[in-house]
Amino acid sequence: VTKRDVCTPGFAGRVRNVRDTTRDAVYAAYGVRTRFDGRNGELDHLVSLELGGTNARANLFPQTAAGRDGSAEKDRLENALHDDVCAGRMRLRDAQRRIARDWVAEYRRRFG
């Protein structure tokens, strides 16, 4: 995936397709018995699709919406990194590394 790909409007929506079997396997691997419904959390991509991440099991995890490090905060960081990449302020690979290495630390560094 290239910068051009991720900066094309609609890219993430076109590649967003996690199979139910994959989804079930991820929840089971994390010991989560009930799927999140969007209000209480989501099955999330560690490296988001808008940053060139994939739907592979290794890139997925169940993420709660609750707390200081919930899905809304990660979404905010994903959007900021995507904007930086598309504006040429950051290389795509650097954005991927930052979010994969420790997204919580990156969020706090950027937003406090």
C-alpha positions as CSV (number, residue, x, y, z in Angstrom):
1,V,0.0,0.0,0.0
2,T,1.3,3.4,-0.9
3,K,0.7,7.0,0.2
4,R,-1.3,7.5,-2.9
5,D,-3.5,4.5,-2.0
6,V,-4.3,5.6,1.6
7,C,-4.8,9.3,0.5
8,T,-7.4,8.4,-2.1
9,P,-10.9,9.1,-0.7
10,G,-12.8,5.9,0.0
11,F,-9.7,3.7,0.2
12,A,-10.3,2.4,3.7
13,G,-14.0,1.7,3.0
14,R,-13.1,-0.4,-0.1
15,V,-10.7,-2.7,1.8
16,R,-12.7,-2.9,5.1
17,N,-13.9,-6.5,5.1
18,V,-13.2,-8.7,8.1
19,R,-14.6,-12.1,7.7
20,D,-16.8,-13.4,10.5
21,T,-14.5,-16.4,11.0
22,T,-11.5,-14.0,11.5
23,R,-13.6,-11.7,13.8
24,D,-14.6,-14.7,15.9
25,A,-11.0,-16.0,16.1
26,V,-9.7,-12.6,17.3
27,Y,-12.4,-12.3,20.0
28,A,-11.6,-15.9,21.1
29,A,-7.9,-15.3,21.2
30,Y,-8.4,-12.3,23.5
31,G,-10.9,-14.2,25.6
32,V,-13.7,-11.8,24.7
33,R,-17.1,-13.6,24.8
34,T,-19.4,-10.9,23.5
35,R,-18.7,-8.9,20.4
36,F,-18.5,-5.2,20.8
37,D,-21.3,-3.3,19.0
38,G,-19.7,0.0,18.3
39,R,-21.1,1.8,21.4
40,N,-19.1,-0.3,23.9
41,G,-16.1,-0.9,21.6
42,E,-15.0,-2.3,18.3
43,L,-12.8,-4.9,16.6
44,D,-10.0,-2.5,15.6
45,H,-7.0,-2.6,13.4
46,L,-3.7,-1.9,15.2
47,V,-2.4,-0.2,12.1
48,S,-5.6,1.3,10.7
49,L,-6.8,0.7,7.2
50,E,-6.4,4.5,6.5
51,L,-2.7,4.0,7.3
52,G,-2.3,0.9,5.1
53,G,-3.0,-1.7,7.7
54,T,-4.6,-5.0,6.7
55,N,-7.5,-7.2,7.9
56,A,-5.1,-10.0,9.0
57,R,-5.7,-11.5,12.4
58,A,-2.4,-10.3,13.6
59,N,-3.5,-6.7,13.0
60,L,-6.8,-6.9,14.8
61,F,-7.8,-6.6,18.4
62,P,-11.0,-6.0,20.4
63,Q,-10.9,-2.4,21.7
64,T,-13.2,-1.1,24.4
65,A,-14.8,2.4,24.0
66,A,-14.4,3.0,27.7
67,G,-11.7,4.8,29.5
68,R,-8.9,7.2,28.6
69,D,-7.4,4.9,26.0
70,G,-10.6,3.9,24.2
71,S,-11.5,3.6,20.6
72,A,-12.4,7.3,20.2
73,E,-8.9,8.3,21.2
74,K,-7.3,5.8,18.9
75,D,-9.6,7.0,16.0
76,R,-8.5,10.6,16.7
77,L,-4.9,9.6,16.5
78,E,-5.5,7.6,13.3
79,N,-7.1,10.6,11.7
80,A,-4.3,12.9,12.7
81,L,-1.6,10.5,11.4
82,H,-3.5,10.1,8.1
83,D,-3.7,13.8,7.7
84,D,0.0,14.2,8.3
85,V,0.8,11.5,5.8
86,C,-1.5,12.9,3.1
87,A,-0.2,16.5,3.7
88,G,3.4,15.3,3.3
89,R,4.4,16.1,7.0
90,M,5.2,12.4,7.7
91,R,6.1,9.3,5.8
92,L,3.5,6.5,5.7
93,R,6.0,4.0,7.1
94,D,6.7,6.3,10.1
95,A,3.0,6.7,10.8
96,Q,2.6,3.0,10.7
97,R,5.5,2.4,13.1
98,R,4.3,5.0,15.6
99,I,0.8,3.6,15.9
100,A,2.0,0.0,15.9
101,R,4.7,0.5,18.5
102,D,2.7,2.2,21.2
103,W,-0.4,4.1,20.0
104,V,-1.3,5.2,23.6
105,A,2.1,6.9,24.0
106,E,1.8,8.5,20.6
107,Y,-1.7,9.8,21.5
108,R,-0.4,11.3,24.7
109,R,2.6,12.8,23.0
110,R,0.3,14.5,20.5
111,F,-2.8,15.4,22.5
112,G,-1.7,15.4,26.1
